[in-house]
Amino acid sequence: MSLLDNGYHSCMWDEEMSIRKIIKIDEDKCDGCGECIINCPEGALQIVDGKARLVKESYCDGLGVCIGKCPVGAITIEEREAEGFDEEAVKKHMERANAASVERAATCPGSAVRQMAPPGEGCPGSQLRQRLPSGSCPTSMVEGLTSQLSHWPVQLTLVPPTAPFLQNADVLLVADCVPFAFADFHQRFLQGGHPVLVGCPKLDDTRPYIEKLTAMVKQSSLHSLTIVHMEVPCCSGLCRIVKEALKSSGASLPVKDVTVGIDGKIISEKQW
């Protein structure tokens, strides 16, 4: 039985039903971040109307891998009547999703973008992609000016700790106001394909940030971190997040702290 009523899947009342464990999503808590979708190996979840939804009951194995990945605690396990888990159906579902993702990447205006992670049918903005070195194409009306962004997504919340572009990389952790204030952001910081992670230490819950960075340091063997933040006091919270993540991971790596003024100039650069 489908839990969606948007026409993507029709109800299947003739499926074999049984009492079993299955995930439950609290829509009031869900903020549509997509973290659960990235971490669902069966592709059982989608973002629909800004909320995570169960695509089909038979795609959910009820093990709840997605629960620990939800930063707002919107996912729990309940025991109720539901379709049985269908491993073969999941396999076909993921094959279709993978084919659709490859097709989307091939027809994307920047055709040098390729799919890099288990695709699923969730929010397209959450799908992991990496631009090939030969794929820099003009993205501005200014002749010769190209985007230096080497991957997608860029939000820290959405990037999995084991993303291929993080492996042994010199990573940028950037406050989300910086690219608006610093005019030469792409050329100054992104040139060379440096992976970038974006977040706001004032408006976002920083606890998941610390956990995510800790996992990245442990699992991706980061080579170095460069923090780029605004001069306003709240923005320096990114430095605290990094310090706590390094302490939690027990690792040591070079960290560069860059402060940008609201006038768009670099105020200071220092090494930890």
KOLDRENRO-348748 format. One record per residue (C-alpha): x, y, z; residue in one letter. Coordinates in Angstrom, 2 decimals, padded with zeros to 5 digits. Example, Ala and Ser with C-alpha at 12.3 -4.5 7.8 and 13.67 -1.06 7.14 Angstrom:
BEGIN
        c1        c2        c3   rest
    012.30   -004.50    007.80      A
    013.67   -001.06    007.14      S
***
This chain:
BEGIN
        c1        c2        c3   rest
    000.00    000.00    000.00      M
    001.50    003.31   -001.03      S
    001.58    006.10    001.51      L
    001.72    008.74   -001.21      L
   -001.39    010.24   -002.70      D
    000.32    012.33   -005.36      N
   -000.09    009.92   -008.23      G
    003.43    008.51   -008.22      Y
    002.23    005.13   -006.95      H
   -001.23    003.58   -006.84      S
   -002.60    001.74   -003.81      C
   -001.98   -002.01   -003.88      M
   -004.63   -003.49   -001.64      W
   -003.95   -007.02   -002.80      D
   -000.40   -007.08   -001.41      E
    000.20   -009.55    001.42      E
   -000.25   -007.69    004.70      M
    001.17   -008.58    008.11      S
    001.95   -006.99    011.48      I
    005.58   -005.89    011.33      R
    007.99   -003.08    012.18      K
    008.13   -000.16    009.76      I
    009.29    003.44    009.93      I
    006.99    006.28    010.94      K
    007.65    009.91    009.99      I
    006.43    012.78    012.16      D
    005.55    015.44    009.59      E
    005.43    018.17    012.23      D
    009.09    017.56    013.06      K
    010.35    016.80    009.53      C
    012.04    019.79    007.88      D
    012.68    018.10    004.53      G
    016.47    018.16    004.82      C
    016.79    014.90    002.86      G
    019.40    013.34    005.14      E
    017.28    010.21    005.60      C
    016.97    009.77    001.84      I
    020.72    009.76    001.32      I
    021.09    007.11    004.01      N
    018.23    004.78    003.00      C
    019.85    001.88    001.09      P
    016.47    000.69   -000.23      E
    015.40    004.04   -001.72      G
    012.20    003.83    000.32      A
    011.94    007.56    001.00      L
    011.17    010.66   -001.04      Q
    010.78    014.35   -000.36      I
    007.19    015.25   -001.28      V
    005.80    018.73   -000.63      D
    008.81    019.51    001.54      G
    008.47    016.44    003.79      K
    010.07    012.99    003.85      A
    007.56    010.30    002.85      R
    007.60    006.53    002.58      L
    007.45    005.67   -001.12      V
    006.10    002.16   -000.67      K
    005.76   -000.03    002.40      E
    007.32   -003.05    000.71      S
    010.53   -001.03    000.12      Y
    011.08   -000.47    003.86      C
    012.81   -003.29    005.75      D
    011.92   -001.76    009.11      G
    015.53   -001.78    010.36      L
    015.55    002.00    010.69      G
    018.97    002.88    009.30      V
    017.53    006.31    008.51      C
    016.57    007.04    012.14      I
    020.06    007.91    013.34      G
    020.56    010.17    010.35      K
    017.54    012.40    011.05      C
    018.83    015.59    012.74      P
    015.39    016.51    014.14      V
    014.27    013.09    015.39      G
    011.31    012.88    013.04      A
    011.66    009.16    012.28      I
    010.73    006.31    014.60      T
    009.84    002.63    014.27      I
    006.27    001.48    014.83      E
    004.68   -001.96    014.65      E
    001.52   -002.12    012.54      R
   -000.13   -003.88    009.63      E
    001.89   -003.26    006.48      A
    003.01   -004.87    003.24      E
    005.86   -007.33    003.67      G
    009.38   -006.23    002.75      F
    010.09   -007.25   -000.86      D
    013.83   -007.48   -001.52      E
    013.36   -008.25   -005.22      E
    011.06   -005.26   -005.68      A
    013.63   -003.04   -003.97      V
    016.34   -004.25   -006.34      K
    014.22   -003.39   -009.40      K
    013.23   -000.08   -007.83      H
    016.88    000.91   -007.31      M
    017.81   -000.19   -010.83      E
    015.09    002.05   -012.27      R
    016.15    004.92   -010.04      A
    019.79    004.53   -011.05      N
    018.91    004.52   -014.74      A
    016.77    007.63   -014.31      A
    019.58    009.43   -012.45      S
    022.12    008.59   -015.14      V
    019.72    009.86   -017.79      E
    019.17    013.11   -015.88      R
    022.91    013.63   -015.55      A
    023.47    012.93   -019.25      A
    020.86    015.49   -020.33      T
    021.87    018.13   -017.78      C
    023.18    021.39   -019.40      P
    026.53    020.70   -017.76      G
    026.89    017.22   -019.26      S
    030.20    016.67   -017.47      A
    028.28    016.13   -014.25      V
    027.98    012.50   -013.23      R
    026.14    010.63   -010.51      Q
    028.39    009.64   -007.61      M
    026.14    008.08   -004.97      A
    023.25    005.64   -004.53      P
    020.60    007.67   -006.33      P
    017.17    006.85   -004.88      G
    014.15    008.75   -006.10      E
    014.34    011.48   -003.49      G
    014.98    015.17   -003.71      C
    017.12    015.88   -006.82      P
    018.93    018.55   -004.81      G
    020.26    015.88   -002.44      S
    021.79    013.62   -005.07      Q
    025.56    013.42   -004.88      L
    027.36    014.60   -008.01      R
    030.90    015.43   -008.96      Q
    032.03    017.42   -011.95      R
    034.78    015.86   -014.04      L
    037.95    017.94   -014.50      P
    037.14    018.47   -018.17      S
    033.68    019.73   -017.39      G
    034.25    023.41   -016.65      S
    031.88    025.28   -018.91      C
    030.96    028.99   -018.92      P
    028.12    029.70   -016.49      T
    028.20    033.48   -016.66      S
    027.48    036.11   -019.28      M
    030.97    037.44   -018.58      V
    033.16    035.78   -021.22      E
    035.58    033.26   -019.80      G
    034.14    033.31   -016.26      L
    033.36    029.77   -015.11      T
    032.01    028.19   -011.98      S
    034.69    026.46   -009.93      Q
    032.21    024.33   -007.99      L
    033.37    020.72   -008.27      S
    030.51    018.79   -006.65      H
    026.93    018.77   -005.41      W
    025.36    019.12   -002.86      P
    027.27    021.71   -000.84      V
    025.15    021.98    002.31      Q
    026.97    020.29    005.19      L
    023.72    018.65    006.27      T
    023.32    016.91    002.90      L
    026.86    015.72    002.20      V
    027.51    012.16    003.45      P
    030.75    011.59    005.40      P
    032.04    009.13    002.79      T
    031.41    011.29   -000.29      A
    034.13    010.48   -002.88      P
    035.19    014.11   -003.24      F
    036.05    014.31    000.48      L
    038.65    011.55    000.45      Q
    042.06    012.98    001.48      N
    040.83    016.41    000.43      A
    041.57    020.00    001.44      D
    038.03    020.93    002.47      V
    036.44    024.37    002.79      L
    033.87    024.93    005.55      L
    032.08    028.13    004.60      V
    029.46    030.26    006.34      A
    026.60    030.67    003.90      D
    026.81    034.49    003.84      C
    030.44    034.53    002.67      V
    029.86    033.99   -001.10      P
    027.48    036.98   -001.10      F
    029.97    039.28    000.60      A
    033.21    038.11   -001.03      F
    033.02    038.92   -004.74      A
    035.89    036.69   -005.84      D
    034.78    033.65   -003.84      F
    035.03    031.08   -006.67      H
    038.44    032.15   -007.90      Q
    039.92    032.74   -004.44      R
    038.66    029.65   -002.63      F
    037.21    027.06   -005.00      L
    039.79    027.07   -007.76      Q
    041.52    023.71   -007.92      G
    038.40    021.73   -007.14      G
    038.42    022.11   -003.37      H
    035.29    020.53   -001.87      P
    033.07    023.05   -000.09      V
    030.66    022.52    002.81      L
    028.21    025.30    003.64      V
    026.32    026.04    006.85      G
    025.08    028.74    009.22      C
    026.16    028.41    012.87      P
    023.60    031.00    014.00      K
    020.38    029.76    012.38      L
    021.06    026.00    012.19      D
    021.27    023.39    014.93      D
    025.03    022.95    015.30      T
    024.86    019.56    017.01      R
    024.36    017.65    013.72      P
    027.16    019.76    012.21      Y
    029.60    018.55    014.87      I
    028.51    014.95    014.40      E
    028.78    015.17    010.61      K
    032.24    016.76    010.67      L
    033.43    014.21    013.23      T
    032.33    011.41    010.91      A
    033.98    013.09    007.92      M
    037.30    013.43    009.72      V
    037.18    009.79    010.79      K
    035.89    008.23    007.58      Q
    037.31    010.39    004.79      S
    040.83    011.10    006.09      S
    040.55    014.82    005.40      L
    043.92    016.38    004.56      H
    043.08    019.87    005.87      S
    040.22    022.22    006.70      L
    039.85    025.89    005.81      T
    037.10    027.74    007.67      I
    035.78    030.86    005.92      V
    033.36    032.96    007.97      H
    032.11    036.51    008.33      M
    033.44    038.97    010.93      E
    030.16    039.00    012.91      V
    030.52    037.13    016.24      P
    027.85    034.49    015.58      C
    029.62    033.39    012.40      C
    032.75    032.38    014.28      S
    030.67    029.52    015.64      G
    032.05    027.51    012.72      L
    035.44    027.54    014.47      C
    033.90    026.10    017.63      R
    032.16    023.41    015.59      I
    035.45    022.35    014.00      V
    037.28    022.32    017.34      K
    034.60    020.12    018.91      E
    034.55    017.80    015.88      A
    038.33    017.36    015.99      L
    038.17    016.70    019.73      K
    035.43    014.10    019.24      S
    037.28    012.40    016.40      S
    040.59    012.32    018.23      G
    042.27    013.41    014.99      A
    044.67    016.22    014.26      S
    044.85    018.07    010.96      L
    045.86    021.54    009.71      P
    043.13    024.16    010.05      V
    043.13    027.61    008.46      K
    040.76    030.30    009.77      D
    039.78    033.04    007.31      V
    037.62    035.99    008.39      T
    035.76    038.06    005.79      V
    034.47    041.55    006.58      G
    030.98    042.72    005.69      I
    032.68    045.09    003.25      D
    033.85    042.05    001.27      G
    037.53    042.19    002.26      K
    039.55    039.50    004.01      I
    040.26    040.74    007.53      I
    042.49    037.97    008.81      S
    043.96    034.55    008.00      E
    045.50    032.36    010.66      K
    046.56    028.75    011.13      Q
    045.66    026.59    014.10      W
***
